Amino acid sequence: MLADGIDVVIADVLTGDTAALYRELLPEVLIVELVVEFGEAERRAGTRPVHLTPGEFRELHERQGEFSAGDVRVDTTGLSVRDAVARVRGI
C-alpha cells in the first residue's frame, strides 16, 4: 500500500475522467503515458491473444492518442521491453 511506502504500479487505459479519479484518490500519483505508433501496436498485438475487433483496436489506439492528462509521455515504438522499463524507472 502507498501508506506503507511501497511503490505501486497501475496499468490501465486511461481517459481524462479516470486520470482525474486517480489524482483524487492518489494525490502523489505520477501518470506515465506509454505510447506506440499504430503499426507497431498492431504488430505487438499480433503476438498475443486479441479480444478486440480490428475496428475496436484502431479506435482504442486513436482515443489513447488524444489522452493528454499524463505527466510524462514515453514513446515505446522503438524500445524493447527492457529499454521501456529502464526509461520509466529513470523517471
N, C-alpha and C positions, 0 to 999 in steps of 0.2 A: 504494500500500500504506500501511497505517496507520503502519508503521515509518518510512516516508519523509515523514510529516507531511501526507499527502494525505487530505482528508475522503472518506469512503466512505459511500454510502447503499445500504442493502439494503432492498428492498421485498419483503415476504413476508407470508403469512398465518401468524400465529404461534399456537402452543399454549404452555402452560406449559413443556413439555419443550424445545421449540425455543428459547424465550426463555432458558431456563437454559443451553442449549448456547452460544448467542451470548454470554451473560455469561461463560461459562467461556473461550471462545476469544478474545473481545474484551473484556477487563476494563473498558475505558473506554466501552463501548457505551452509547448513550442510546436507549432504545426509546420512540419517539413513536407513539402509537396514534391512527390516523386513523379516526374513527367517523362513521357517517352513518345517518340514520333509514331504515327499510326501504323505504318508498315512494320516497324519493329514490334509494336504491341500485338499485331496480328501474328507475326512470326512466333513470339513468345507464347501467345495463347494456344497456338497450334501444337505446342509441346506438352500440353496437359488437357484434361477434360474441359470442354467448354459447355457452359449451360445457358448461353445466350445465343439468340439468332444473330446472323451477320449484321442485320439492321440494328438490333439492340446493342451489339458490341460497338458499332460505329457511333450510335447516339450517346452511349455512356462515355466513350472517348472524347467526343466533341463537348459534352457537358462538363467533363473534368477540365478541359482546356479553357473553359470560361470561368472556372473557380479562381477567385482572387483573394481569399481570406487567409492564405497561408503566410507564415513568417519568412520562409525560405523556400526557394524553388530549386530543385536539383534535376537536371536533365540526365536521365539514365540511359538514353538511347545507345551510346557507345560504351557503356560501362558494364563490366562483369558484375555479378552479384557481390563478389568480394570488394571490388572497387566502389560500388554503390554504398555498401556498408561502411567502408572506410571514410567516404565523403560525408555520410550522415554523422558518423562518430566524431568527425572533425568539427562539426557544427556544434 
